[in-house]
């Protein structure tokens, strides 16, 4: 039996965290699988994300406080020894810093690192730090999209890493009855409904989407799934634009497939991204998607029904949304998602990688 341990910055709802949980749930039954969250504690995390309740025995929280804490490296090294860890899999730069360095103090531990976006490498300090960490820890490097892989190669001055696209459970994210979904979520039955799922943070671009909505017909409604530090600001923005009754805040939803089924169109207005999961989930439910041309977002789009738009341009976004509403989503994006982004393919690739690393 091998022990595989993933390390994430936190376990709040998000793409990286969802992927880590999918790997945890779908790994080889003969292997022991754990996730370490650097930040937070179990009770708070489960309260925010009830999904964690089903796997809490496999979760370890270090409750790291803000700022650099070298003691966390010692704690992780001790944890790796205690659990006889064979493979450590880090996600993003913070976990690579702490768990990557900790792995160097534990003989026999092999390191895998997945980079989920590369826009943070535009910061010179972060770029120098990650380049140094890669040299010191020598991980097997993975990118979740071709765009991220190219940026890693160029910025970190390394060979192009292997690409393992994020996957979603296409058996869970399936088409369904739109009217029933809207009733369950108390959303207007007769409106044209455009949705966005993700953290309510500046980088996700919901503020741009609300500005664009001010240019759409009054029978168009927007529903935002998720929570974050921008929620009150976004609510004030919608009110100031006279759209408080047309912008719906759904909060964190456990049944995201129901959310997607309620929509006419999905929009991901991000200012920066890696390879986002939400457009994959929406399209798996048969909903056409509009995404901004950042990071690996273009790689998520069905060639027949997806639409790409320039980031941080509400006028252009409104024009594209109007066009998509008129076209009515004539092509079903689900077959493309099933063929290209199913969880089983992602898990199989990581299993192969873990076996080679171990």
Helices and strands as residue ranges (DSSP letters): E 3-8, H 15-26, E 32-37, H 42-48, G 50-58, E 59-61, H 71-82, E 87-91, H 92-95, I 96-100, H 101-103, E 110-115, G 119-122, H 124-137, E 140-143, H 146-156, E 162-163, H 178-184, E 192-197, G 202-204, H 206-213, E 220-225, H 231-240, E 247-251, H 256-261, E 265-268, H 278-284, E 289-292, G 297-300, E 307-309, H 314-327, H 334-340, H 343-357
